[in-house]
C-alpha cells in the first residue's frame, strides 16, 4: 500500500491538492500502523498474563494436592505405627512379607488398611 502511495505521489507532482490528500493518507497509514503495533503488543501481553493466571491456579491446586498427600501419609504412618505397637504388645508375629514392608513401606496404604482391620479384629477378640 505504501508503494501505491509513493507512485501516486510521484504522479501527482504537479497537482498540490492531490499531493496534500496523499500526504494525509500517508499520515493516516502511519498512525494506523503504530496503533496496530501497539494493539498487537498489548494483546500479546494480555495473553501472557492470562497464561500466567492459569499456571498459577494449576500450581495452587497441585500444592494443595501435595499437602493433602503429605497429611494422608503422616496419618497412615501413625496408624501403621500404632498397629505395630499393638501387635508387639499382644505378641503377634507378622508374616515375612509384612516385615520386609516395614522398612520399605511397599503399598503403605494397603498395609495400613490391612493392619487396621487386623487390629480392630484383634481388639474385638480381646474384649
MOPAC internal coordinates of N, CA, C and O (Angstrom, degrees):
PM7 1SCF
backbone

  N    0.0000 0     0.00 0     0.00 0    0    0    0
  C    1.4325 1     0.00 0     0.00 0    1    0    0
  C    1.5310 1   110.18 1     0.00 0    2    1    0
  O    1.2310 1   121.53 1   142.96 1    3    2    1
  N    1.3187 1   114.69 1   -37.04 1    3    2    1
  C    1.4676 1   118.41 1   179.10 1    5    3    2
  C    1.5289 1   110.19 1   -65.18 1    6    5    3
  O    1.2310 1   121.05 1   143.72 1    7    6    5
  N    1.3231 1   115.59 1   -36.28 1    7    6    5
  C    1.4721 1   119.42 1   178.56 1    9    7    6
  C    1.5272 1   110.54 1   -62.93 1   10    9    7
  O    1.2310 1   120.86 1   138.54 1   11   10    9
  N    1.3171 1   115.96 1   -41.46 1   11   10    9
  C    1.4662 1   120.21 1   179.16 1   13   11   10
  C    1.5208 1   110.52 1   -62.31 1   14   13   11
  O    1.2310 1   120.75 1   138.46 1   15   14   13
  N    1.3346 1   116.17 1   -41.54 1   15   14   13
  C    1.4713 1   119.91 1   179.01 1   17   15   14
  C    1.5210 1   110.81 1   -65.17 1   18   17   15
  O    1.2310 1   119.88 1   141.51 1   19   18   17
  N    1.3267 1   117.83 1   -38.49 1   19   18   17
  C    1.4688 1   120.51 1   177.68 1   21   19   18
  C    1.5310 1   110.63 1   -63.93 1   22   21   19
  O    1.2310 1   121.21 1   138.60 1   23   22   21
  N    1.3312 1   115.28 1   -41.40 1   23   22   21
  C    1.4668 1   119.09 1   178.58 1   25   23   22
  C    1.5297 1   110.84 1   -63.85 1   26   25   23
  O    1.2310 1   120.98 1   137.04 1   27   26   25
  N    1.3444 1   115.73 1   -42.96 1   27   26   25
  C    1.4714 1   119.68 1   177.91 1   29   27   26
  C    1.5261 1   110.92 1   -62.80 1   30   29   27
  O    1.2310 1   120.71 1   141.19 1   31   30   29
  N    1.3126 1   116.25 1   -38.81 1   31   30   29
  C    1.4614 1   120.94 1   179.59 1   33   31   30
  C    1.5300 1   110.44 1   -63.22 1   34   33   31
  O    1.2310 1   120.79 1   139.24 1   35   34   33
  N    1.3200 1   116.09 1   -40.76 1   35   34   33
  C    1.4707 1   119.49 1   178.56 1   37   35   34
  C    1.5280 1   111.67 1   -69.29 1   38   37   35
  O    1.2310 1   120.39 1   143.68 1   39   38   37
  N    1.3428 1   116.85 1   -36.32 1   39   38   37
  C    1.4675 1   120.24 1  -179.88 1   41   39   38
  C    1.5371 1   111.38 1   -69.50 1   42   41   39
  O    1.2310 1   121.61 1   146.95 1   43   42   41
  N    1.3139 1   114.53 1   -33.05 1   43   42   41
  C    1.4607 1   118.92 1  -175.74 1   45   43   42
  C    1.5132 1   111.62 1   -95.99 1   46   45   43
  O    1.2310 1   119.79 1  -145.29 1   47   46   45
  N    1.2875 1   118.01 1    34.71 1   47   46   45
  C    1.4610 1   121.74 1  -178.53 1   49   47   46
  C    1.5275 1   111.56 1   -60.85 1   50   49   47
  O    1.2310 1   119.71 1   147.40 1   51   50   49
  N    1.3072 1   118.16 1   -32.60 1   51   50   49
  C    1.4626 1   121.20 1  -176.93 1   53   51   50
  C    1.5238 1   112.21 1   -87.77 1   54   53   51
  O    1.2310 1   119.91 1   150.42 1   55   54   53
  N    1.3140 1   117.78 1   -29.58 1   55   54   53
  C    1.4651 1   121.35 1  -175.20 1   57   55   54
  C    1.5378 1   109.46 1   -91.26 1   58   57   55
  O    1.2310 1   120.22 1   -74.19 1   59   58   57
  N    1.3403 1   117.18 1   105.81 1   59   58   57
  C    1.4646 1   121.42 1  -176.61 1   61   59   58
  C    1.5295 1   112.01 1   -70.29 1   62   61   59
  O    1.2310 1   119.86 1   144.71 1   63   62   61
  N    1.3194 1   117.88 1   -35.29 1   63   62   61
  C    1.4575 1   120.57 1   179.86 1   65   63   62
  C    1.5405 1   110.20 1   -64.97 1   66   65   63
  O    1.2310 1   120.52 1   136.81 1   67   66   65
  N    1.3086 1   116.62 1   -43.19 1   67   66   65
  C    1.4649 1   120.99 1   178.47 1   69   67   66
  C    1.5313 1   110.23 1   -64.79 1   70   69   67
  O    1.2310 1   120.86 1   140.50 1   71   70   69
  N    1.3394 1   115.96 1   -39.50 1   71   70   69
  C    1.4739 1   119.07 1   178.12 1   73   71   70
  C    1.5211 1   111.33 1   -63.42 1   74   73   71
  O    1.2310 1   119.87 1   143.03 1   75   74   73
  N    1.3408 1   117.85 1   -36.97 1   75   74   73
  C    1.4741 1   120.87 1   176.77 1   77   75   74
  C    1.5232 1   110.85 1   -63.66 1   78   77   75
  O    1.2310 1   120.72 1   136.98 1   79   78   77
  N    1.3307 1   116.22 1   -43.02 1   79   78   77
  C    1.4708 1   120.05 1   177.83 1   81   79   78
  C    1.5345 1   110.94 1   -62.85 1   82   81   79
  O    1.2310 1   121.03 1   138.93 1   83   82   81
  N    1.2900 1   115.64 1   -41.07 1   83   82   81
  C    1.4711 1   120.36 1   179.07 1   85   83   82
  C    1.5281 1   110.12 1   -66.28 1   86   85   83
  O    1.2310 1   120.22 1   140.52 1   87   86   85
  N    1.3251 1   117.19 1   -39.48 1   87   86   85
  C    1.4716 1   120.93 1   178.58 1   89   87   86
  C    1.5297 1   110.46 1   -64.21 1   90   89   87
  O    1.2310 1   120.31 1   138.32 1   91   90   89
  N    1.3589 1   117.01 1   -41.68 1   91   90   89
  C    1.4711 1   120.25 1   177.04 1   93   91   90
  C    1.5270 1   110.86 1   -64.32 1   94   93   91
  O    1.2310 1   121.26 1   138.81 1   95   94   93
  N    1.3212 1   115.19 1   -41.19 1   95   94   93
  C    1.4664 1   119.65 1   177.31 1   97   95   94
  C    1.5306 1   110.52 1   -61.21 1   98   97   95
  O    1.2310 1   120.77 1   137.96 1   99   98   97
  N    1.3209 1   116.14 1   -42.04 1   99   98   97
  C    1.4728 1   121.31 1   176.53 1  101   99   98
  C    1.5338 1   110.20 1   -60.73 1  102  101   99
  O    1.2310 1   120.28 1   136.63 1  103  102  101
  N    1.3196 1   117.08 1   -43.37 1  103  102  101
  C    1.4621 1   121.96 1   179.10 1  105  103  102
  C    1.5316 1   110.62 1   -62.97 1  106  105  103
  O    1.2310 1   120.44 1   136.15 1  107  106  105
  N    1.3353 1   116.76 1   -43.85 1  107  106  105
  C    1.4720 1   120.60 1   178.44 1  109  107  106
  C    1.5341 1   111.05 1   -62.07 1  110  109  107
  O    1.2310 1   120.78 1   140.26 1  111  110  109
  N    1.3186 1   116.11 1   -39.74 1  111  110  109
  C    1.4677 1   119.85 1   177.67 1  113  111  110
  C    1.5280 1   111.39 1   -64.29 1  114  113  111
  O    1.2310 1   120.46 1   139.79 1  115  114  113
  N    1.3273 1   116.73 1   -40.21 1  115  114  113
  C    1.4657 1   120.23 1   177.39 1  117  115  114
  C    1.5291 1   111.02 1   -61.81 1  118  117  115
  O    1.2310 1   120.81 1   135.65 1  119  118  117
  N    1.3503 1   116.05 1   -44.35 1  119  118  117
  C    1.4652 1   120.31 1   178.64 1  121  119  118
  C    1.5242 1   110.32 1   -63.53 1  122  121  119
  O    1.2310 1   120.82 1   137.25 1  123  122  121
  N    1.3284 1   116.04 1   -42.75 1  123  122  121
  C    1.4618 1   120.69 1   179.46 1  125  123  122
  C    1.5294 1   111.21 1   -62.18 1  126  125  123
  O    1.2310 1   120.28 1   137.60 1  127  126  125
  N    1.3224 1   117.07 1   -42.40 1  127  126  125
  C    1.4655 1   120.70 1   178.99 1  129  127  126
  C    1.5317 1   110.85 1   -63.95 1  130  129  127
  O    1.2310 1   120.27 1   135.17 1  131  130  129
  N    1.3287 1   117.09 1   -44.83 1  131  130  129
  C    1.4643 1   120.76 1   179.26 1  133  131  130
  C    1.5227 1   110.59 1   -62.22 1  134  133  131
  O    1.2310 1   120.53 1   136.21 1  135  134  133
  N    1.3246 1   116.60 1   -43.79 1  135  134  133
  C    1.4638 1   120.72 1   179.87 1  137  135  134
  C    1.5287 1   111.20 1   -64.25 1  138  137  135
  O    1.2310 1   120.69 1   139.90 1  139  138  137
  N    1.3202 1   116.29 1   -40.10 1  139  138  137
  C    1.4629 1   120.56 1   178.90 1  141  139  138
  C    1.5257 1   110.76 1   -64.21 1  142  141  139
  O    1.2310 1   120.23 1   137.93 1  143  142  141
  N    1.3116 1   117.17 1   -42.07 1  143  142  141
  C    1.4660 1   120.38 1   178.23 1  145  143  142
  C    1.5242 1   110.87 1   -63.90 1  146  145  143
  O    1.2310 1   120.68 1   137.03 1  147  146  145
  N    1.3316 1   116.31 1   -42.97 1  147  146  145
  C    1.4559 1   120.84 1   178.90 1  149  147  146
  C    1.5300 1   110.86 1   -62.54 1  150  149  147
  O    1.2310 1   120.73 1   134.86 1  151  150  149
  N    1.3388 1   116.21 1   -45.14 1  151  150  149
  C    1.4605 1   121.81 1   179.51 1  153  151  150
  C    1.5247 1   110.92 1   -62.24 1  154  153  151
  O    1.2310 1   120.50 1   137.57 1  155  154  153
  N    1.3092 1   116.65 1   -42.43 1  155  154  153
  C    1.4605 1   121.23 1   178.93 1  157  155  154
  C    1.5330 1   110.69 1   -62.60 1  158  157  155
  O    1.2310 1   121.23 1   137.29 1  159  158  157
  N    1.3131 1   115.26 1   -42.71 1  159  158  157
  C    1.4643 1   120.00 1   179.10 1  161  159  158
  C    1.5263 1   111.23 1   -63.41 1  162  161  159
  O    1.2310 1   120.54 1   136.06 1  163  162  161
  N    1.3354 1   116.57 1   -43.94 1  163  162  161
  C    1.4750 1   120.81 1   179.95 1  165  163  162
  C    1.5239 1   111.06 1   -66.28 1  166  165  163
  O    1.2310 1   120.37 1   141.26 1  167  166  165
  N    1.3251 1   116.91 1   -38.74 1  167  166  165
  C    1.4672 1   120.35 1   179.08 1  169  167  166
  C    1.5264 1   110.60 1   -64.13 1  170  169  167
  O    1.2310 1   121.09 1   139.86 1  171  170  169
  N    1.3242 1   115.51 1   -40.14 1  171  170  169
  C    1.4632 1   119.86 1   177.81 1  173  171  170
  C    1.5320 1   110.47 1   -64.28 1  174  173  171
  O    1.2310 1   120.55 1   136.80 1  175  174  173
  N    1.3134 1   116.56 1   -43.20 1  175  174  173
  C    1.4610 1   121.47 1   178.34 1  177  175  174
  C    1.5219 1   110.79 1   -63.25 1  178  177  175
  O    1.2310 1   120.29 1   136.31 1  179  178  177
  N    1.3265 1   117.05 1   -43.69 1  179  178  177
  C    1.4669 1   121.26 1   178.56 1  181  179  178
  C    1.5264 1   110.87 1   -61.78 1  182  181  179
  O    1.2310 1   120.10 1   138.33 1  183  182  181
  N    1.3298 1   117.41 1   -41.67 1  183  182  181
  C    1.4678 1   121.53 1   176.95 1  185  183  182
  C    1.5144 1   111.54 1   -62.60 1  186  185  183
  O    1.2310 1   120.50 1   140.31 1  187  186  185
  N    1.3163 1   116.65 1   -39.69 1  187  186  185
  C    1.4682 1   120.34 1   178.75 1  189  187  186
  C    1.5227 1   110.88 1   -65.48 1  190  189  187
  O    1.2310 1   120.52 1   140.68 1  191  190  189
  N    1.3240 1   116.60 1   -39.32 1  191  190  189
  C    1.4670 1   120.42 1   178.62 1  193  191  190
  C    1.5287 1   110.02 1   -65.56 1  194  193  191
  O    1.2310 1   120.23 1   136.81 1  195  194  193
  N    1.3277 1   117.17 1   -43.19 1  195  194  193
  C    1.4645 1   120.27 1   178.23 1  197  195  194
  C    1.5234 1   110.95 1   -61.28 1  198  197  195
  O    1.2310 1   120.41 1   137.47 1  199  198  197
  N    1.3193 1   116.81 1   -42.53 1  199  198  197
  C    1.4704 1   120.52 1   178.66 1  201  199  198
  C    1.5221 1   110.33 1   -63.25 1  202  201  199
  O    1.2310 1   120.23 1   139.61 1  203  202  201
  N    1.3121 1   117.16 1   -40.39 1  203  202  201
  C    1.4628 1   120.84 1   179.16 1  205  203  202
  C    1.5282 1   110.82 1   -63.32 1  206  205  203
  O    1.2310 1   120.26 1   141.05 1  207  206  205
  N    1.3293 1   117.11 1   -38.95 1  207  206  205
  C    1.4663 1   120.73 1   177.67 1  209  207  206
  C    1.5268 1   110.15 1   -64.15 1  210  209  207
  O    1.2310 1   120.45 1   137.02 1  211  210  209
  N    1.3361 1   116.75 1   -42.98 1  211  210  209
  C    1.4747 1   119.73 1   179.27 1  213  211  210
  C    1.5277 1   110.62 1   -62.87 1  214  213  211
  O    1.2310 1   120.45 1   135.54 1  215  214  213
  N    1.3118 1   116.74 1   -44.46 1  215  214  213
  C    1.4688 1   120.41 1   179.73 1  217  215  214
  C    1.5226 1   110.18 1   -65.26 1  218  217  215
  O    1.2310 1   120.22 1   139.51 1  219  218  217
  N    1.3256 1   117.18 1   -40.49 1  219  218  217
  C    1.4569 1   121.32 1   178.69 1  221  219  218
  C    1.5224 1   111.09 1   -60.48 1  222  221  219
  O    1.2310 1   120.63 1   135.80 1  223  222  221
  N    1.3337 1   116.40 1   -44.20 1  223  222  221
  C    1.4669 1   120.11 1   178.08 1  225  223  222
  C    1.5225 1   111.07 1   -63.66 1  226  225  223
  O    1.2310 1   120.26 1   139.45 1  227  226  225
  N    1.3148 1   117.11 1   -40.55 1  227  226  225
  C    1.4622 1   120.57 1   178.83 1  229  227  226
  C    1.5248 1   110.95 1   -64.21 1  230  229  227
  O    1.2310 1   120.40 1   141.51 1  231  230  229
  N    1.3171 1   116.84 1   -38.49 1  231  230  229
  C    1.4669 1   120.38 1   178.63 1  233  231  230
  C    1.5242 1   110.48 1   -67.12 1  234  233  231
  O    1.2310 1   120.22 1   140.44 1  235  234  233
  N    1.3312 1   117.19 1   -39.56 1  235  234  233
  C    1.4720 1   120.19 1   177.40 1  237  235  234
  C    1.5213 1   110.87 1   -61.47 1  238  237  235
  O    1.2310 1   120.33 1   135.71 1  239  238  237
  N    1.3339 1   116.98 1   -44.29 1  239  238  237
  C    1.4609 1   121.14 1   179.30 1  241  239  238
  C    1.5234 1   110.20 1   -63.24 1  242  241  239
  O    1.2310 1   120.60 1   136.11 1  243  242  241
  N    1.3219 1   116.45 1   -43.89 1  243  242  241
  C    1.4659 1   120.59 1   179.57 1  245  243  242
  C    1.5218 1   110.94 1   -63.93 1  246  245  243
  O    1.2310 1   120.04 1   138.03 1  247  246  245
  N    1.3187 1   117.53 1   -41.97 1  247  246  245
  C    1.4638 1   121.45 1   178.94 1  249  247  246
  C    1.5200 1   110.56 1   -62.28 1  250  249  247
  O    1.2310 1   120.23 1   135.48 1  251  250  249
  N    1.3265 1   117.16 1   -44.52 1  251  250  249
  C    1.4599 1   121.27 1   178.58 1  253  251  250
  C    1.5222 1   110.47 1   -61.94 1  254  253  251
  O    1.2310 1   120.69 1   138.63 1  255  254  253
  N    1.3359 1   116.29 1   -41.37 1  255  254  253
  C    1.4603 1   120.37 1   178.67 1  257  255  254
  C    1.5341 1   110.88 1   -61.98 1  258  257  255
  O    1.2310 1   120.54 1   137.06 1  259  258  257
  N    1.3193 1   116.57 1   -42.94 1  259  258  257
  C    1.4609 1   120.30 1   179.15 1  261  259  258
  C    1.5368 1   110.39 1   -63.73 1  262  261  259
  O    1.2310 1   120.37 1   139.39 1  263  262  261
  N    1.3329 1   116.90 1   -40.61 1  263  262  261
  C    1.4691 1   120.07 1   177.65 1  265  263  262
  C    1.5241 1   110.71 1   -60.59 1  266  265  263
  O    1.2310 1   120.73 1   137.34 1  267  266  265
  N    1.3238 1   116.22 1   -42.66 1  267  266  265
  C    1.4656 1   120.15 1   179.03 1  269  267  266
  C    1.5265 1   110.32 1   -65.11 1  270  269  267
  O    1.2310 1   120.20 1   139.17 1  271  270  269
  N    1.3282 1   117.22 1   -40.83 1  271  270  269
  C    1.4684 1   120.11 1   177.68 1  273  271  270
  C    1.5193 1   111.39 1   -62.34 1  274  273  271
  O    1.2310 1   120.54 1   139.59 1  275  274  273
  N    1.3197 1   116.57 1   -40.41 1  275  274  273
  C    1.4753 1   120.05 1   178.74 1  277  275  274
  C    1.5256 1   110.04 1   -64.30 1  278  277  275
  O    1.2310 1   120.49 1   138.20 1  279  278  277
  N    1.3374 1   116.66 1   -41.80 1  279  278  277
  C    1.4645 1   119.72 1   177.94 1  281  279  278
  C    1.5284 1   110.94 1   -61.84 1  282  281  279
  O    1.2310 1   120.60 1   136.71 1  283  282  281
  N    1.3313 1   116.46 1   -43.29 1  283  282  281
  C    1.4678 1   120.28 1   178.56 1  285  283  282
  C    1.5210 1   110.76 1   -63.29 1  286  285  283
  O    1.2310 1   120.45 1   138.80 1  287  286  285
  N    1.3158 1   116.74 1   -41.20 1  287  286  285
  C    1.4704 1   120.12 1  -179.66 1  289  287  286
  C    1.5209 1   110.32 1   -64.00 1  290  289  287
  O    1.2310 1   120.79 1   136.76 1  291  290  289
  N    1.3274 1   116.10 1   -43.24 1  291  290  289
  C    1.4637 1   120.08 1   179.03 1  293  291  290
  C    1.5234 1   110.70 1   -63.01 1  294  293  291
  O    1.2310 1   120.66 1   135.51 1  295  294  293
  N    1.3214 1   116.35 1   -44.49 1  295  294  293
  C    1.4594 1   120.69 1   179.38 1  297  295  294
  C    1.5285 1   110.79 1   -62.87 1  298  297  295
  O    1.2310 1   120.55 1   135.37 1  299  298  297
  N    1.3474 1   116.55 1   -44.63 1  299  298  297
  C    1.4658 1   120.18 1   178.64 1  301  299  298
  C    1.5240 1   111.42 1   -63.43 1  302  301  299
  O    1.2310 1   120.10 1   140.88 1  303  302  301
  N    1.3187 1   117.42 1   -39.12 1  303  302  301
  C    1.4655 1   120.34 1   178.66 1  305  303  302
  C    1.5269 1   110.87 1   -64.55 1  306  305  303
  O    1.2310 1   120.45 1   139.99 1  307  306  305
  N    1.3438 1   116.75 1   -40.01 1  307  306  305
  C    1.4661 1   119.92 1   177.23 1  309  307  306
  C    1.5156 1   111.29 1   -64.92 1  310  309  307
  O    1.2310 1   120.36 1   136.61 1  311  310  309
  N    1.3364 1   116.91 1   -43.39 1  311  310  309
  C    1.4624 1   120.34 1   178.06 1  313  311  310
  C    1.5258 1   111.23 1   -62.21 1  314  313  311
  O    1.2310 1   121.00 1   138.29 1  315  314  313
  N    1.3132 1   115.70 1   -41.71 1  315  314  313
  C    1.4587 1   120.45 1   179.16 1  317  315  314
  C    1.5201 1   111.08 1   -63.63 1  318  317  315
  O    1.2310 1   120.36 1   137.40 1  319  318  317
  N    1.3183 1   116.92 1   -42.60 1  319  318  317
  C    1.4664 1   120.40 1   179.59 1  321  319  318
  C    1.5276 1   110.95 1   -65.80 1  322  321  319
  O    1.2310 1   120.56 1   138.35 1  323  322  321
  N    1.3400 1   116.53 1   -41.65 1  323  322  321
  C    1.4652 1   119.78 1   177.30 1  325  323  322
  C    1.5271 1   111.00 1   -62.07 1  326  325  323
  O    1.2310 1   120.62 1   138.98 1  327  326  325
  N    1.3317 1   116.41 1   -41.02 1  327  326  325
  C    1.4610 1   120.04 1   179.03 1  329  327  326
  C    1.5176 1   110.99 1   -64.47 1  330  329  327
  O    1.2310 1   120.57 1   139.02 1  331  330  329
  N    1.3144 1   116.52 1   -40.98 1  331  330  329
  C    1.4716 1   119.52 1   178.96 1  333  331  330
  C    1.5306 1   110.82 1   -63.87 1  334  333  331
  O    1.2310 1   121.13 1   139.03 1  335  334  333
  N    1.3385 1   115.44 1   -40.97 1  335  334  333
  C    1.4646 1   118.87 1   178.56 1  337  335  334
  C    1.5215 1   110.82 1   -62.54 1  338  337  335
  O    1.2310 1   120.35 1   137.55 1  339  338  337
  N    1.3245 1   116.94 1   -42.45 1  339  338  337
  C    1.4620 1   120.21 1   177.40 1  341  339  338
  C    1.5259 1   111.24 1   -61.95 1  342  341  339
  O    1.2310 1   120.79 1   139.16 1  343  342  341
  N    1.3193 1   116.09 1   -40.84 1  343  342  341
  C    1.4626 1   119.64 1   178.59 1  345  343  342
  C    1.5238 1   111.22 1   -64.43 1  346  345  343
  O    1.2310 1   120.30 1   139.68 1  347  346  345
  N    1.3283 1   117.03 1   -40.32 1  347  346  345
  C    1.4652 1   120.62 1   178.84 1  349  347  346
  C    1.5212 1   110.51 1   -67.24 1  350  349  347
  O    1.2310 1   120.58 1   135.67 1  351  350  349
  N    1.3378 1   116.51 1   -44.33 1  351  350  349
  C    1.4679 1   120.49 1  -179.63 1  353  351  350
  C    1.5214 1   111.08 1   -60.37 1  354  353  351
  O    1.2310 1   120.84 1   142.43 1  355  354  353
  N    1.3251 1   116.01 1   -37.57 1  355  354  353
  C    1.4619 1   119.68 1  -177.44 1  357  355  354
  C    1.5274 1   113.15 1   -95.28 1  358  357  355
  O    1.2310 1   119.71 1  -167.67 1  359  358  357
  N    1.3351 1   118.15 1    12.33 1  359  358  357
  C    1.4686 1   124.38 1   178.26 1  361  359  358
  C    1.5218 1   112.80 1    51.94 1  362  361  359
  O    1.2310 1   120.65 1  -131.37 1  363  362  361
  N    1.3051 1   116.37 1    48.63 1  363  362  361
  C    1.4574 1   120.81 1   177.36 1  365  363  362
  C    1.5220 1   107.20 1  -107.21 1  366  365  363
  O    1.2310 1   121.15 1   -56.35 1  367  366  365
  N    1.3457 1   115.40 1   123.65 1  367  366  365
  C    1.4665 1   120.30 1  -178.65 1  369  367  366
  C    1.5301 1   109.65 1   -84.14 1  370  369  367
  O    1.2310 1   121.24 1   -40.23 1  371  370  369
  N    1.3109 1   115.23 1   139.77 1  371  370  369
  C    1.4565 1   121.03 1   176.91 1  373  371  370
  C    1.5166 1   110.39 1   -84.55 1  374  373  371
  O    1.2310 1   119.70 1   -33.25 1  375  374  373
  N    1.3244 1   118.18 1   146.75 1  375  374  373
  C    1.4703 1   119.04 1   172.92 1  377  375  374
  C    1.5312 1   110.21 1   -61.88 1  378  377  375
  O    1.2310 1   120.57 1   -24.07 1  379  378  377
  N    1.3205 1   116.51 1   155.93 1  379  378  377
  C    1.4796 1   121.40 1  -176.54 1  381  379  378
  C    1.5238 1   111.73 1   -57.83 1  382  381  379
  O    1.2310 1   119.72 1   145.47 1  383  382  381
  N    1.3138 1   118.14 1   -34.53 1  383  382  381
  C    1.4635 1   120.12 1  -178.64 1  385  383  382
  C    1.5179 1   110.68 1   -65.49 1  386  385  383
  O    1.2310 1   119.41 1   143.31 1  387  386  385
  N    1.3272 1   118.73 1   -36.69 1  387  386  385
  C    1.4549 1   120.85 1   178.39 1  389  387  386
  C    1.5236 1   111.73 1   -75.55 1  390  389  387
  O    1.2310 1   120.31 1   147.71 1  391  390  389
  N    1.3440 1   117.01 1   -32.29 1  391  390  389
  C    1.4630 1   119.13 1   179.03 1  393  391  390
  C    1.5295 1   110.46 1   -66.74 1  394  393  391
  O    1.2310 1   119.71 1   141.91 1  395  394  393
  N    1.3112 1   118.16 1   -38.09 1  395  394  393
  C    1.4646 1   119.06 1   178.19 1  397  395  394
  C    1.5291 1   109.86 1   -69.22 1  398  397  395
  O    1.2310 1   120.29 1   149.63 1  399  398  397
  N    1.3203 1   117.05 1   -30.37 1  399  398  397
  C    1.4526 1   120.80 1   177.56 1  401  399  398
  C    1.5169 1   112.15 1   -71.86 1  402  401  399
  O    1.2310 1   120.30 1   163.97 1  403  402  401
  N    1.3313 1   117.02 1   -16.03 1  403  402  401
  C    1.4556 1   121.55 1   179.58 1  405  403  402
  C    1.5171 1   110.85 1   -59.81 1  406  405  403
  O    1.2310 1   120.23 1   139.80 1  407  406  405
  N    1.3174 1   117.17 1   -40.20 1  407  406  405
  C    1.4618 1   120.13 1  -177.07 1  409  407  406
  C    1.5285 1   111.81 1   -89.14 1  410  409  407
  O    1.2310 1   119.70 1   151.24 1  411  410  409
  N    1.3046 1   118.17 1   -28.76 1  411  410  409
  C    1.4546 1   120.67 1  -172.87 1  413  411  410
  C    1.5346 1   112.19 1   -98.34 1  414  413  411
  O    1.2310 1   120.16 1   157.80 1  415  414  413
  N    1.3127 1   117.30 1   -22.20 1  415  414  413
  C    1.4688 1   123.20 1  -175.35 1  417  415  414
  C    1.5311 1   112.14 1    56.97 1  418  417  415
  O    1.2310 1   121.34 1  -133.00 1  419  418  417
  N    1.3315 1   115.05 1    47.00 1  419  418  417
  C    1.4539 1   119.79 1   176.20 1  421  419  418
  C    1.5218 1   108.08 1   -72.43 1  422  421  419
  O    1.2310 1   121.27 1   -51.63 1  423  422  421
  N    1.3131 1   115.18 1   128.37 1  423  422  421
  C    1.4647 1   121.91 1  -178.58 1  425  423  422
  C    1.5216 1   110.55 1    50.04 1  426  425  423
  O    1.2310 1   120.88 1  -120.58 1  427  426  425
  N    1.3098 1   115.93 1    59.42 1  427  426  425
  C    1.4630 1   121.77 1  -174.84 1  429  427  426
  C    1.5235 1   112.12 1   -58.35 1  430  429  427
  O    1.2310 1   119.93 1   139.06 1  431  430  429
  N    1.3005 1   117.74 1   -40.94 1  431  430  429
  C    1.4612 1   120.13 1  -179.18 1  433  431  430
  C    1.5219 1   110.92 1   -64.47 1  434  433  431
  O    1.2310 1   120.26 1   135.09 1  435  434  433
  N    1.3407 1   117.11 1   -44.91 1  435  434  433
  C    1.4617 1   119.80 1   179.20 1  437  435  434
  C    1.5187 1   110.90 1   -63.99 1  438  437  435
  O    1.2310 1   120.72 1   138.71 1  439  438  437
  N    1.3157 1   116.23 1   -41.29 1  439  438  437
  C    1.4639 1   121.36 1   178.61 1  441  439  438
  C    1.5243 1   109.72 1   -63.20 1  442  441  439
  O    1.2310 1   120.30 1   137.80 1  443  442  441
  N    1.3101 1   117.03 1   -42.20 1  443  442  441
  C    1.4600 1   121.49 1  -179.77 1  445  443  442
  C    1.5186 1   111.13 1   -64.07 1  446  445  443
  O    1.2310 1   120.72 1   135.62 1  447  446  445
  N    1.3272 1   116.22 1   -44.38 1  447  446  445
  C    1.4644 1   120.12 1   178.39 1  449  447  446
  C    1.5191 1   110.10 1   -63.02 1  450  449  447
  O    1.2310 1   120.61 1   136.19 1  451  450  449
  N    1.3505 1   116.44 1   -43.81 1  451  450  449
  C    1.4595 1   120.71 1   179.15 1  453  451  450
  C    1.5309 1   110.93 1   -60.31 1  454  453  451
  O    1.2310 1   120.54 1   132.49 1  455  454  453
  N    1.3235 1   116.57 1   -47.51 1  455  454  453
  C    1.4554 1   120.16 1  -179.17 1  457  455  454
  C    1.5217 1   112.03 1   -67.03 1  458  457  455
  O    1.2310 1   120.16 1   143.94 1  459  458  457
  N    1.3343 1   117.30 1   -36.06 1  459  458  457
  C    1.4621 1   120.10 1   177.38 1  461  459  458
  C    1.5180 1   110.61 1   -62.62 1  462  461  459
  O    1.2310 1   120.78 1   137.41 1  463  462  461
  N    1.3334 1   116.12 1   -42.59 1  463  462  461
  C    1.4630 1   120.10 1   178.17 1  465  463  462
  C    1.5277 1   110.29 1   -65.06 1  466  465  463
  O    1.2310 1   121.00 1   137.39 1  467  466  465
  N    1.3383 1   115.69 1   -42.61 1  467  466  465
  C    1.4727 1   119.89 1   179.35 1  469  467  466
  C    1.5330 1   110.23 1   -62.06 1  470  469  467
  O    1.2310 1   120.83 1   136.25 1  471  470  469
  N    1.3202 1   116.02 1   -43.75 1  471  470  469
  C    1.4588 1   119.44 1  -178.52 1  473  471  470
  C    1.5251 1   111.74 1   -66.63 1  474  473  471
  O    1.2310 1   120.35 1   139.93 1  475  474  473
  N    1.3273 1   116.93 1   -40.07 1  475  474  473
  C    1.4679 1   118.78 1   178.72 1  477  475  474
  C    1.5221 1   110.51 1   -66.12 1  478  477  475
  O    1.2310 1   120.39 1   141.30 1  479  478  477
  N    1.3553 1   116.85 1   -38.70 1  479  478  477
  C    1.4737 1   119.45 1   176.72 1  481  479  478
  C    1.5253 1   110.01 1   -67.21 1  482  481  479
  O    1.2310 1   120.14 1   140.31 1  483  482  481
  N    1.3293 1   117.34 1   -39.69 1  483  482  481
  C    1.4605 1   122.00 1   179.38 1  485  483  482
  C    1.5172 1   110.65 1   -63.59 1  486  485  483
  O    1.2310 1   120.59 1   134.84 1  487  486  485
  N    1.3410 1   116.49 1   -45.16 1  487  486  485
  C    1.4544 1   120.58 1   178.79 1  489  487  486
  C    1.5204 1   111.08 1   -62.86 1  490  489  487
  O    1.2310 1   121.05 1   141.41 1  491  490  489
  N    1.3412 1   115.60 1   -38.59 1  491  490  489
  C    1.4696 1   119.29 1   178.71 1  493  491  490
  C    1.5267 1   109.99 1   -65.29 1  494  493  491
  O    1.2310 1   120.42 1   142.59 1  495  494  493
  N    1.3378 1   116.80 1   -37.41 1  495  494  493
  C    1.4778 1   119.98 1   179.84 1  497  495  494
  C    1.5226 1   110.90 1   -70.86 1  498  497  495
  O    1.2310 1   119.83 1   145.81 1  499  498  497
  N    1.3192 1   117.93 1   -34.19 1  499  498  497
  C    1.4625 1   121.44 1  -176.83 1  501  499  498
  C    1.5364 1   112.29 1   -76.94 1  502  501  499
  O    1.2310 1   120.34 1   155.54 1  503  502  501
  N    1.3152 1   116.96 1   -24.46 1  503  502  501
  C    1.4636 1   117.93 1  -178.30 1  505  503  502
  C    1.4966 1   113.04 1   -92.65 1  506  505  503
  O    1.2310 1   120.10 1   180.00 1  507  506  505

